[in-house]
Amino acid sequence: MPSLVKWYFLVKGGLSGEPRLARPFHERVFAGLDGWLLGKLPGGKLHLAICLPPRHSKTTLARDTVECSLGLWPDSDFIYVSYSAQLAVDQTVKIRRSLESGWFREIFPAFPPAGGRRDWICLGEDSPAGGHVLGVGVGGSLTGFGAGRKRDWFGGGIVIDDPLKADAARSAAARRRLREWFTGTLLSRRNHDRTPILLIAQRLHPEDLAGHLKLAMPEQWHFLEIPVLAPEAADTIWPETFSLESARRLREADPFAFYSQYQQEPIRPGGSLIKEDWWRFWSDPGPVERAVEAKIITADTAYGAGEAGDYSVFQCWGFEGGRRMYLLDQIRGRWGFEELVPAAAAFWEKHNRPGRPLARMYIENRASGQSLVQQYQLFRERGINAFPWNALDYGPADKVGRVKESVLAIYNGQVILPDHPEAAWVDDFIAECSAFSEDLSQAHDDQVDALTMAVLIWRGVLGGGKEGKVNGGDKDPSKK
């Protein structure tokens, strides 16, 4: 059976003077929308969520679905929702213009006249037998309005077009208000228990409305998630709109926007900026030692011995050019300054081996780190190349910004951790990385700081990360 929505999409383009091109990803969307209209979604599910990148026809497809179904079933009742009342009203105005156009009458000659106001369309001179479309922003009043008809075939529904603004997605309060309005108000406006809901949106956060519905109502919702760049794809799904080069630039500059809005894989901002299953591991030191071309130590230091003091950490990193970086070793403790210097010296001597010398020890230029750097002459007398590390020389000054700059290399599988009995500290390292929160509510982040120092040095000095493949790499590169 030919697609109803595709037919309308293309015929409207031809008759309205705005020709349209249906890309392959559109075919998947058309099939999903037909299933929603005809009650034939996979698994007998009632509601449909379509997750698409920005500027990939989301609103056009939402409006077309409403217009097409009104042409076929003019008594259908719709509620059209968007994140703001103005945007929802803009769409009802455009829908009404289509319904009143000459080209729409060519497609549907018996279509009744349309009346109403900007936010409300009524068909058939507001006859009870006529359909309605109400445009409303999230949080708006719906008193007296309903969606759908009490019958076995399609009679309208609720269409949700981008219910959360991108810059509001990180607000827990905004996400909570949306969920509460959806469950407490919008769901109650269905005239029939089988009134279907269509959500068309870009993913913005693991706890956005789509994420909530996945967890709360999986048996009722069918999800069609279309990334801009599919695995192993040679190009993006719509190169004229968003090119492969644009995708690569955004992935490097803002991985959170790329993976959430464009790949439909939102990264949780807080609590798991760095996800545990992203890490890759090495176990055999032989191949790693042969692969490593340069070694450095990064240090995040703090005053304060004893249980109440902050931790200091020293990490030894090996760089395989700009392809991979290996965490070779780490020490961590609560040392006073008089203990910190000998600990740093011993760690340097351990890894500054003949034939495999260390290049530098980078010490973050703050707190005890500053005091430690002031003693770098003492280190040099002992053959240690200690240098102050200033965040602004390599990237963002703040901790969260540095993590965001580093996360893509971790996701790509280019930051490799040890997996052998002498590296029992790795579990604690991974736990700290997983707990790092955007609101800095975690107990400690010294290991994360040393990690991000190393990643930013690797990127800045060697161009690290530019040769990586997304989520690529073996679990144990030493066994390749």
DOKE-20704 format. One record per residue (C-alpha): residue number from 1; residue in one letter; x, y, z. Coordinates in steps of 0.5 Angstrom, whole numbers, always signed. Layout:
SITE | NUM | A | X | Y | Z;
...
END
This chain:
SITE | 1 | M | +0 | +0 | +0;
SITE | 2 | P | +3 | +7 | -2;
SITE | 3 | S | +5 | +11 | +4;
SITE | 4 | L | -1 | +16 | +6;
SITE | 5 | V | +4 | +21 | +9;
SITE | 6 | K | +9 | +21 | +3;
SITE | 7 | W | +4 | +22 | -2;
SITE | 8 | Y | +1 | +28 | +1;
SITE | 9 | F | +8 | +31 | +3;
SITE | 10 | L | +10 | +30 | -5;
SITE | 11 | V | +4 | +33 | -8;
SITE | 12 | K | +4 | +39 | -3;
SITE | 13 | G | +11 | +40 | -5;
SITE | 14 | G | +9 | +40 | -12;
SITE | 15 | L | +2 | +44 | -12;
SITE | 16 | S | +4 | +49 | -7;
SITE | 17 | G | +10 | +51 | -11;
SITE | 18 | E | +15 | +48 | -6;
SITE | 19 | P | +18 | +42 | -9;
SITE | 20 | R | +21 | +37 | -4;
SITE | 21 | L | +26 | +31 | -4;
SITE | 22 | A | +25 | +25 | +0;
SITE | 23 | R | +31 | +23 | +3;
SITE | 24 | P | +32 | +15 | +5;
SITE | 25 | F | +31 | +17 | +12;
SITE | 26 | H | +24 | +20 | +10;
SITE | 27 | E | +22 | +13 | +8;
SITE | 28 | R | +23 | +11 | +15;
SITE | 29 | V | +19 | +17 | +18;
SITE | 30 | F | +13 | +16 | +13;
SITE | 31 | A | +13 | +9 | +15;
SITE | 32 | G | +12 | +10 | +22;
SITE | 33 | L | +7 | +16 | +21;
SITE | 34 | D | +3 | +11 | +17;
SITE | 35 | G | +3 | +6 | +22;
SITE | 36 | W | +1 | +11 | +27;
SITE | 37 | L | -5 | +14 | +23;
SITE | 38 | L | -7 | +7 | +21;
SITE | 39 | G | -6 | +4 | +28;
SITE | 40 | K | -1 | -1 | +25;
SITE | 41 | L | +5 | +1 | +29;
SITE | 42 | P | +10 | -5 | +31;
SITE | 43 | G | +8 | -9 | +37;
SITE | 44 | G | +1 | -6 | +37;
SITE | 45 | K | +4 | +0 | +40;
SITE | 46 | L | -1 | +6 | +40;
SITE | 47 | H | +4 | +12 | +41;
SITE | 48 | L | +10 | +14 | +36;
SITE | 49 | A | +16 | +18 | +38;
SITE | 50 | I | +21 | +20 | +32;
SITE | 51 | C | +27 | +23 | +34;
SITE | 52 | L | +31 | +27 | +29;
SITE | 53 | P | +37 | +32 | +28;
SITE | 54 | P | +35 | +39 | +28;
SITE | 55 | R | +33 | +42 | +21;
SITE | 56 | H | +31 | +35 | +19;
SITE | 57 | S | +24 | +36 | +17;
SITE | 58 | K | +21 | +35 | +24;
SITE | 59 | T | +16 | +41 | +24;
SITE | 60 | T | +14 | +40 | +17;
SITE | 61 | L | +13 | +33 | +18;
SITE | 62 | A | +9 | +34 | +24;
SITE | 63 | R | +4 | +39 | +20;
SITE | 64 | D | +4 | +35 | +14;
SITE | 65 | T | +1 | +29 | +18;
SITE | 66 | V | -4 | +34 | +22;
SITE | 67 | E | -6 | +37 | +15;
SITE | 68 | C | -6 | +30 | +11;
SITE | 69 | S | -11 | +26 | +17;
SITE | 70 | L | -15 | +32 | +17;
SITE | 71 | G | -16 | +32 | +9;
SITE | 72 | L | -18 | +24 | +10;
SITE | 73 | W | -22 | +25 | +16;
SITE | 74 | P | -24 | +32 | +17;
SITE | 75 | D | -28 | +31 | +24;
SITE | 76 | S | -21 | +29 | +27;
SITE | 77 | D | -19 | +33 | +33;
SITE | 78 | F | -12 | +35 | +35;
SITE | 79 | I | -8 | +38 | +40;
SITE | 80 | Y | -2 | +41 | +37;
SITE | 81 | V | +4 | +42 | +43;
SITE | 82 | S | +11 | +45 | +43;
SITE | 83 | Y | +15 | +48 | +48;
SITE | 84 | S | +12 | +55 | +47;
SITE | 85 | A | +5 | +58 | +46;
SITE | 86 | Q | +8 | +62 | +40;
SITE | 87 | L | +11 | +57 | +37;
SITE | 88 | A | +5 | +52 | +37;
SITE | 89 | V | +1 | +58 | +35;
SITE | 90 | D | +5 | +59 | +29;
SITE | 91 | Q | +4 | +52 | +27;
SITE | 92 | T | -3 | +52 | +27;
SITE | 93 | V | -3 | +59 | +23;
SITE | 94 | K | +1 | +55 | +18;
SITE | 95 | I | -4 | +49 | +18;
SITE | 96 | R | -10 | +53 | +17;
SITE | 97 | R | -7 | +57 | +11;
SITE | 98 | S | -6 | +50 | +8;
SITE | 99 | L | -13 | +48 | +9;
SITE | 100 | E | -16 | +54 | +6;
SITE | 101 | S | -11 | +54 | +0;
SITE | 102 | G | -13 | +53 | -7;
SITE | 103 | W | -8 | +47 | -8;
SITE | 104 | F | -11 | +43 | -1;
SITE | 105 | R | -18 | +44 | -5;
SITE | 106 | E | -15 | +41 | -11;
SITE | 107 | I | -13 | +35 | -7;
SITE | 108 | F | -19 | +34 | -2;
SITE | 109 | P | -25 | +38 | -6;
SITE | 110 | A | -30 | +36 | -1;
SITE | 111 | F | -26 | +39 | +5;
SITE | 112 | P | -31 | +44 | +9;
SITE | 113 | P | -29 | +51 | +11;
SITE | 114 | A | -24 | +53 | +16;
SITE | 115 | G | -26 | +58 | +22;
SITE | 116 | G | -23 | +60 | +29;
SITE | 117 | R | -18 | +64 | +31;
SITE | 118 | R | -10 | +64 | +31;
SITE | 119 | D | -9 | +58 | +36;
SITE | 120 | W | -15 | +54 | +34;
SITE | 121 | I | -18 | +52 | +28;
SITE | 122 | C | -25 | +49 | +27;
SITE | 123 | L | -28 | +46 | +21;
SITE | 124 | G | -35 | +46 | +18;
SITE | 125 | E | -37 | +52 | +22;
SITE | 126 | D | -36 | +50 | +28;
SITE | 127 | S | -41 | +44 | +27;
SITE | 128 | P | -40 | +38 | +32;
SITE | 129 | A | -39 | +34 | +27;
SITE | 130 | G | -33 | +38 | +24;
SITE | 131 | G | -25 | +37 | +27;
SITE | 132 | H | -21 | +42 | +31;
SITE | 133 | V | -14 | +44 | +32;
SITE | 134 | L | -12 | +47 | +38;
SITE | 135 | G | -5 | +50 | +39;
SITE | 136 | V | -2 | +50 | +46;
SITE | 137 | G | +5 | +51 | +49;
SITE | 138 | V | +8 | +46 | +55;
SITE | 139 | G | +4 | +48 | +61;
SITE | 140 | G | -2 | +52 | +58;
SITE | 141 | S | -9 | +51 | +59;
SITE | 142 | L | -13 | +45 | +56;
SITE | 143 | T | -19 | +46 | +59;
SITE | 144 | G | -25 | +45 | +55;
SITE | 145 | F | -21 | +42 | +49;
SITE | 146 | G | -20 | +34 | +48;
SITE | 147 | A | -16 | +30 | +42;
SITE | 148 | G | -19 | +24 | +38;
SITE | 149 | R | -26 | +21 | +37;
SITE | 150 | K | -29 | +15 | +40;
SITE | 151 | R | -29 | +10 | +35;
SITE | 152 | D | -24 | +5 | +32;
SITE | 153 | W | -21 | +8 | +27;
SITE | 154 | F | -17 | +15 | +27;
SITE | 155 | G | -20 | +21 | +29;
SITE | 156 | G | -15 | +25 | +31;
SITE | 157 | G | -9 | +25 | +36;
SITE | 158 | I | -4 | +29 | +40;
SITE | 159 | V | +2 | +32 | +36;
SITE | 160 | I | +8 | +34 | +41;
SITE | 161 | D | +13 | +38 | +36;
SITE | 162 | D | +20 | +39 | +40;
SITE | 163 | P | +17 | +40 | +47;
SITE | 164 | L | +23 | +42 | +51;
SITE | 165 | K | +28 | +48 | +49;
SITE | 166 | A | +35 | +46 | +48;
SITE | 167 | D | +38 | +51 | +53;
SITE | 168 | A | +33 | +49 | +58;
SITE | 169 | A | +34 | +41 | +57;
SITE | 170 | R | +40 | +42 | +63;
SITE | 171 | S | +35 | +44 | +68;
SITE | 172 | A | +32 | +39 | +72;
SITE | 173 | A | +26 | +43 | +74;
SITE | 174 | A | +24 | +45 | +67;
SITE | 175 | R | +25 | +37 | +65;
SITE | 176 | R | +20 | +36 | +71;
SITE | 177 | R | +15 | +41 | +70;
SITE | 178 | L | +15 | +38 | +63;
SITE | 179 | R | +14 | +31 | +65;
SITE | 180 | E | +8 | +33 | +70;
SITE | 181 | W | +4 | +37 | +65;
SITE | 182 | F | +5 | +31 | +60;
SITE | 183 | T | +2 | +26 | +65;
SITE | 184 | G | -2 | +31 | +70;
SITE | 185 | T | -6 | +35 | +64;
SITE | 186 | L | -4 | +33 | +57;
SITE | 187 | L | -6 | +25 | +58;
SITE | 188 | S | -12 | +27 | +61;
SITE | 189 | R | -15 | +31 | +55;
SITE | 190 | R | -15 | +25 | +50;
SITE | 191 | N | -23 | +23 | +49;
SITE | 192 | H | -21 | +16 | +48;
SITE | 193 | D | -17 | +11 | +51;
SITE | 194 | R | -14 | +9 | +44;
SITE | 195 | T | -13 | +17 | +42;
SITE | 196 | P | -6 | +16 | +39;
SITE | 197 | I | +0 | +21 | +41;
SITE | 198 | L | +6 | +23 | +36;
SITE | 199 | L | +12 | +26 | +39;
SITE | 200 | I | +17 | +29 | +34;
SITE | 201 | A | +23 | +32 | +37;
SITE | 202 | Q | +31 | +32 | +38;
SITE | 203 | R | +34 | +28 | +44;
SITE | 204 | L | +37 | +33 | +49;
SITE | 205 | H | +38 | +30 | +55;
SITE | 206 | P | +37 | +22 | +58;
SITE | 207 | E | +31 | +25 | +62;
SITE | 208 | D | +28 | +29 | +57;
SITE | 209 | L | +21 | +27 | +55;
SITE | 210 | A | +23 | +21 | +50;
SITE | 211 | G | +27 | +19 | +55;
SITE | 212 | H | +22 | +19 | +61;
SITE | 213 | L | +17 | +15 | +56;
SITE | 214 | K | +22 | +10 | +55;
SITE | 215 | L | +23 | +8 | +62;
SITE | 216 | A | +15 | +10 | +64;
SITE | 217 | M | +11 | +7 | +58;
SITE | 218 | P | +15 | +2 | +54;
SITE | 219 | E | +9 | -2 | +52;
SITE | 220 | Q | +5 | +4 | +49;
SITE | 221 | W | +11 | +7 | +45;
SITE | 222 | H | +14 | +5 | +39;
SITE | 223 | F | +21 | +9 | +38;
SITE | 224 | L | +24 | +11 | +31;
SITE | 225 | E | +31 | +14 | +33;
SITE | 226 | I | +35 | +17 | +27;
SITE | 227 | P | +42 | +19 | +28;
SITE | 228 | V | +45 | +24 | +23;
SITE | 229 | L | +51 | +19 | +22;
SITE | 230 | A | +49 | +12 | +22;
SITE | 231 | P | +55 | +7 | +24;
SITE | 232 | E | +59 | +5 | +18;
SITE | 233 | A | +56 | +10 | +14;
SITE | 234 | A | +60 | +14 | +8;
SITE | 235 | D | +56 | +20 | +9;
SITE | 236 | T | +50 | +24 | +13;
SITE | 237 | I | +43 | +22 | +12;
SITE | 238 | W | +42 | +29 | +9;
SITE | 239 | P | +49 | +32 | +7;
SITE | 240 | E | +46 | +38 | +4;
SITE | 241 | T | +43 | +40 | +11;
SITE | 242 | F | +48 | +38 | +15;
SITE | 243 | S | +55 | +35 | +12;
SITE | 244 | L | +60 | +30 | +14;
SITE | 245 | E | +65 | +35 | +15;
SITE | 246 | S | +60 | +39 | +19;
SITE | 247 | A | +58 | +33 | +23;
SITE | 248 | R | +66 | +32 | +25;
SITE | 249 | R | +67 | +39 | +27;
SITE | 250 | L | +61 | +39 | +32;
SITE | 251 | R | +63 | +32 | +34;
SITE | 252 | E | +70 | +35 | +36;
SITE | 253 | A | +68 | +42 | +39;
SITE | 254 | D | +61 | +40 | +43;
SITE | 255 | P | +60 | +32 | +43;
SITE | 256 | F | +54 | +33 | +48;
SITE | 257 | A | +50 | +37 | +43;
SITE | 258 | F | +53 | +32 | +37;
SITE | 259 | Y | +51 | +26 | +41;
SITE | 260 | S | +45 | +28 | +44;
SITE | 261 | Q | +41 | +32 | +38;
SITE | 262 | Y | +44 | +29 | +32;
SITE | 263 | Q | +46 | +22 | +34;
SITE | 264 | Q | +40 | +21 | +39;
SITE | 265 | E | +44 | +19 | +44;
SITE | 266 | P | +44 | +24 | +50;
SITE | 267 | I | +50 | +24 | +55;
SITE | 268 | R | +48 | +25 | +62;
SITE | 269 | P | +50 | +32 | +64;
SITE | 270 | G | +52 | +30 | +71;
SITE | 271 | G | +53 | +24 | +75;
SITE | 272 | S | +56 | +20 | +68;
SITE | 273 | L | +59 | +25 | +64;
SITE | 274 | I | +64 | +20 | +63;
SITE | 275 | K | +61 | +13 | +62;
SITE | 276 | E | +64 | +7 | +65;
SITE | 277 | D | +63 | +2 | +59;
SITE | 278 | W | +67 | +7 | +54;
SITE | 279 | W | +73 | +5 | +57;
SITE | 280 | R | +78 | +1 | +54;
SITE | 281 | F | +84 | -3 | +57;
SITE | 282 | W | +91 | -6 | +56;
SITE | 283 | S | +94 | -12 | +60;
SITE | 284 | D | +100 | -14 | +56;
SITE | 285 | P | +106 | -9 | +58;
SITE | 286 | G | +110 | -11 | +52;
SITE | 287 | P | +106 | -9 | +46;
SITE | 288 | V | +104 | -2 | +50;
SITE | 289 | E | +112 | -1 | +51;
SITE | 290 | R | +113 | -2 | +44;
SITE | 291 | A | +107 | +3 | +42;
SITE | 292 | V | +109 | +9 | +46;
SITE | 293 | E | +113 | +14 | +43;
SITE | 294 | A | +113 | +19 | +49;
SITE | 295 | K | +111 | +19 | +56;
SITE | 296 | I | +109 | +24 | +61;
SITE | 297 | I | +107 | +25 | +68;
SITE | 298 | T | +101 | +29 | +70;
SITE | 299 | A | +100 | +31 | +78;
SITE | 300 | D | +94 | +34 | +81;
SITE | 301 | T | +97 | +36 | +88;
SITE | 302 | A | +94 | +38 | +95;
SITE | 303 | Y | +96 | +40 | +102;
SITE | 304 | G | +93 | +36 | +108;
SITE | 305 | A | +96 | +29 | +111;
SITE | 306 | G | +91 | +25 | +114;
SITE | 307 | E | +84 | +22 | +113;
SITE | 308 | A | +81 | +29 | +112;
SITE | 309 | G | +86 | +32 | +107;
SITE | 310 | D | +85 | +32 | +100;
SITE | 311 | Y | +88 | +27 | +95;
SITE | 312 | S | +94 | +28 | +91;
SITE | 313 | V | +95 | +24 | +85;
SITE | 314 | F | +101 | +23 | +80;
SITE | 315 | Q | +99 | +19 | +73;
SITE | 316 | C | +104 | +17 | +68;
SITE | 317 | W | +102 | +17 | +61;
SITE | 318 | G | +104 | +14 | +55;
SITE | 319 | F | +103 | +17 | +48;
SITE | 320 | E | +102 | +13 | +41;
SITE | 321 | G | +103 | +19 | +37;
SITE | 322 | G | +96 | +22 | +36;
SITE | 323 | R | +92 | +15 | +36;
SITE | 324 | R | +92 | +13 | +43;
SITE | 325 | M | +94 | +15 | +50;
SITE | 326 | Y | +95 | +9 | +55;
SITE | 327 | L | +95 | +10 | +63;
SITE | 328 | L | +101 | +7 | +65;
SITE | 329 | D | +101 | +8 | +73;
SITE | 330 | Q | +98 | +12 | +78;
SITE | 331 | I | +100 | +14 | +85;
SITE | 332 | R | +95 | +17 | +90;
SITE | 333 | G | +95 | +19 | +97;
SITE | 334 | R | +94 | +24 | +102;
SITE | 335 | W | +101 | +27 | +103;
SITE | 336 | G | +103 | +34 | +107;
SITE | 337 | F | +108 | +38 | +103;
SITE | 338 | E | +114 | +35 | +106;
SITE | 339 | E | +112 | +28 | +104;
SITE | 340 | L | +109 | +30 | +97;
SITE | 341 | V | +116 | +32 | +94;
SITE | 342 | P | +119 | +25 | +95;
SITE | 343 | A | +113 | +22 | +93;
SITE | 344 | A | +114 | +25 | +86;
SITE | 345 | A | +121 | +24 | +86;
SITE | 346 | A | +120 | +17 | +87;
SITE | 347 | F | +115 | +16 | +82;
SITE | 348 | W | +119 | +20 | +77;
SITE | 349 | E | +125 | +15 | +78;
SITE | 350 | K | +121 | +9 | +77;
SITE | 351 | H | +118 | +11 | +70;
SITE | 352 | N | +124 | +15 | +67;
SITE | 353 | R | +128 | +9 | +65;
SITE | 354 | P | +134 | +8 | +60;
SITE | 355 | G | +131 | +8 | +53;
SITE | 356 | R | +124 | +10 | +55;
SITE | 357 | P | +125 | +17 | +59;
SITE | 358 | L | +120 | +21 | +61;
SITE | 359 | A | +119 | +28 | +58;
SITE | 360 | R | +116 | +32 | +63;
SITE | 361 | M | +112 | +32 | +70;
SITE | 362 | Y | +106 | +37 | +69;
SITE | 363 | I | +104 | +40 | +76;
SITE | 364 | E | +97 | +44 | +76;
SITE | 365 | N | +99 | +51 | +78;
SITE | 366 | R | +95 | +52 | +84;
SITE | 367 | A | +94 | +51 | +91;
SITE | 368 | S | +100 | +46 | +93;
SITE | 369 | G | +102 | +45 | +86;
SITE | 370 | Q | +104 | +52 | +86;
SITE | 371 | S | +108 | +51 | +92;
SITE | 372 | L | +111 | +45 | +88;
SITE | 373 | V | +113 | +48 | +82;
SITE | 374 | Q | +116 | +54 | +86;
SITE | 375 | Q | +121 | +48 | +88;
SITE | 376 | Y | +122 | +46 | +81;
SITE | 377 | Q | +130 | +48 | +81;
SITE | 378 | L | +130 | +42 | +86;
SITE | 379 | F | +127 | +37 | +82;
SITE | 380 | R | +131 | +39 | +76;
SITE | 381 | E | +137 | +38 | +80;
SITE | 382 | R | +135 | +31 | +81;
SITE | 383 | G | +134 | +30 | +74;
SITE | 384 | I | +126 | +32 | +74;
SITE | 385 | N | +123 | +36 | +69;
SITE | 386 | A | +118 | +39 | +73;
SITE | 387 | F | +113 | +45 | +69;
SITE | 388 | P | +107 | +48 | +71;
SITE | 389 | W | +101 | +47 | +68;
SITE | 390 | N | +96 | +52 | +66;
SITE | 391 | A | +89 | +50 | +64;
SITE | 392 | L | +88 | +56 | +60;
SITE | 393 | D | +94 | +54 | +55;
SITE | 394 | Y | +91 | +48 | +53;
SITE | 395 | G | +83 | +49 | +54;
SITE | 396 | P | +78 | +51 | +59;
SITE | 397 | A | +80 | +54 | +66;
SITE | 398 | D | +74 | +50 | +69;
SITE | 399 | K | +74 | +43 | +71;
SITE | 400 | V | +67 | +41 | +68;
SITE | 401 | G | +70 | +45 | +61;
SITE | 402 | R | +76 | +40 | +61;
SITE | 403 | V | +72 | +34 | +62;
SITE | 404 | K | +67 | +36 | +56;
SITE | 405 | E | +74 | +37 | +52;
SITE | 406 | S | +76 | +30 | +54;
SITE | 407 | V | +70 | +26 | +54;
SITE | 408 | L | +70 | +25 | +46;
SITE | 409 | A | +77 | +21 | +46;
SITE | 410 | I | +75 | +17 | +52;
SITE | 411 | Y | +68 | +15 | +48;
SITE | 412 | N | +72 | +14 | +42;
SITE | 413 | G | +76 | +8 | +46;
SITE | 414 | Q | +83 | +12 | +45;
SITE | 415 | V | +84 | +13 | +53;
SITE | 416 | I | +87 | +6 | +55;
SITE | 417 | L | +87 | +4 | +62;
SITE | 418 | P | +91 | -2 | +65;
SITE | 419 | D | +88 | -8 | +67;
SITE | 420 | H | +93 | -13 | +71;
SITE | 421 | P | +94 | -14 | +78;
SITE | 422 | E | +99 | -9 | +80;
SITE | 423 | A | +93 | -4 | +78;
SITE | 424 | A | +88 | -5 | +83;
SITE | 425 | W | +87 | +3 | +83;
SITE | 426 | V | +84 | +3 | +77;
SITE | 427 | D | +77 | +1 | +79;
SITE | 428 | D | +77 | +7 | +84;
SITE | 429 | F | +79 | +11 | +78;
SITE | 430 | I | +73 | +9 | +74;
SITE | 431 | A | +69 | +10 | +80;
SITE | 432 | E | +71 | +17 | +81;
SITE | 433 | C | +70 | +19 | +73;
SITE | 434 | S | +63 | +16 | +73;
SITE | 435 | A | +61 | +20 | +79;
SITE | 436 | F | +64 | +27 | +76;
SITE | 437 | S | +58 | +31 | +76;
SITE | 438 | E | +57 | +38 | +73;
SITE | 439 | D | +55 | +41 | +79;
SITE | 440 | L | +61 | +39 | +82;
SITE | 441 | S | +58 | +35 | +88;
SITE | 442 | Q | +62 | +29 | +87;
SITE | 443 | A | +67 | +28 | +94;
SITE | 444 | H | +73 | +28 | +90;
SITE | 445 | D | +76 | +29 | +83;
SITE | 446 | D | +83 | +29 | +83;
SITE | 447 | Q | +84 | +23 | +79;
SITE | 448 | V | +79 | +26 | +74;
SITE | 449 | D | +84 | +33 | +74;
SITE | 450 | A | +90 | +29 | +72;
SITE | 451 | L | +86 | +25 | +67;
SITE | 452 | T | +84 | +31 | +63;
SITE | 453 | M | +91 | +35 | +64;
SITE | 454 | A | +94 | +29 | +60;
SITE | 455 | V | +88 | +29 | +55;
SITE | 456 | L | +89 | +36 | +53;
SITE | 457 | I | +96 | +36 | +53;
SITE | 458 | W | +96 | +30 | +48;
SITE | 459 | R | +91 | +34 | +44;
SITE | 460 | G | +94 | +40 | +44;
SITE | 461 | V | +101 | +38 | +43;
SITE | 462 | L | +100 | +31 | +38;
SITE | 463 | G | +93 | +33 | +35;
SITE | 464 | G | +91 | +27 | +39;
SITE | 465 | G | +84 | +24 | +37;
SITE | 466 | K | +84 | +26 | +30;
SITE | 467 | E | +85 | +19 | +28;
SITE | 468 | G | +80 | +16 | +32;
SITE | 469 | K | +74 | +12 | +30;
SITE | 470 | V | +68 | +13 | +34;
SITE | 471 | N | +67 | +8 | +40;
SITE | 472 | G | +73 | +4 | +36;
SITE | 473 | G | +79 | +0 | +39;
SITE | 474 | D | +79 | -7 | +42;
SITE | 475 | K | +78 | -8 | +49;
SITE | 476 | D | +85 | -10 | +50;
SITE | 477 | P | +90 | -6 | +44;
SITE | 478 | S | +96 | -10 | +47;
SITE | 479 | K | +93 | -16 | +44;
SITE | 480 | K | +92 | -14 | +37;
END
